[in-house]
């Protein structure tokens, strides 16, 4: 069977492989208030968050802070840098990590990327932006990434519908446990005796 010439030409061409980046390139990203993240060797850019997004992050940080002031088991941090591998480096909205995780997983001063985590925190929280690509990244791509590296629990906060989706690590990665609505509270084994009312988060 004869192959059409229009088909034959692309088959014979030598085409470059897709470019894959590493954390080395992170050092050359501009300081422009954007978040540059690296997932599976590809860069993604998240623009400066909406005020509503930041307000939700502040409310979450406050509620976790109140709990941790009484229960000295770890820390909550907004927008930390996490370097999982040479091709996976992200900046989640919030994380909770135990003191032990911080002790063994924070890159030491004097080394490259000092002060960043190089292993999974116990809990990661992402707050959805309104862009379709950002929603897909948080609900699918980042969920798979966090599950791959052993994050025990992942929360996706939706400020449009006032809900929080909770995923917990299982045999197939991070699996959704429940979507919590405004009138409900979240409890988790990661934080003993902790209860988060959604009405305390979605308040302005």
BELKA-V137452 format. One line per field, one symbol per residue. ss: DSSP state (A for helix, B for strand, O for the rest). phi: phi as a letter, one per 30 degrees, with the letter a starting at -180 (. if undefined). burial: b if it has 9 or more other ideal C-beta (glycine too) atoms within 8 Angstrom, else e. A space follows every 50 residues. Layout:
BEGIN
ss: ???
phi: ???
burial: ???
END
This chain:
BEGIN
ss: OOOOAAAAAAAAOOOOOOOOOOAAAAAAOOOOOOBBBBBOOBBBBBOOOO AAAAAAAAAAAAAAAAAAAAOOOBBBBBOOOBBBBOOBBBOOOBBBBBAA AAAAABOOOOOOOOOOBOOOOOBBBBBOOOOAAAAAAAAAAAAAAAAAOO OOBBBBBBOOOOBBBBBBBBOOBBBBBBBBOOOOBBBBOOBBBBBBBAAA AOOO
phi: .dceeddddddddccddedccbdededcdddbiccccbbhicdbbcdedd eeedddddddeddddddddcbdclbcbchdcbcdadcbbbbddbbcbddd dddcccddejcdieicdbadddbbbccdcddedddddddcddeddddecj ddbbccccddchbbcccbdbdcjdcddacdcedcbcbbddbeicbcdddd ccbb
burial: eeeeeeebeeeeeeeeeeeebbbebbeeeeeeebebbbbeeeebebeebe eebbbbbebbbebbbebbeebeebebeeebbbbbeebbbbbbbbbbbbbe bbeebbbeeeeebbebbbbbbbbbbbbbbeeeebbbbbbebbbbbbbebe bbbbbbbbbeebbbbbbbbeeebbbeeeebeeeeebebebbeebebebee bbee
END
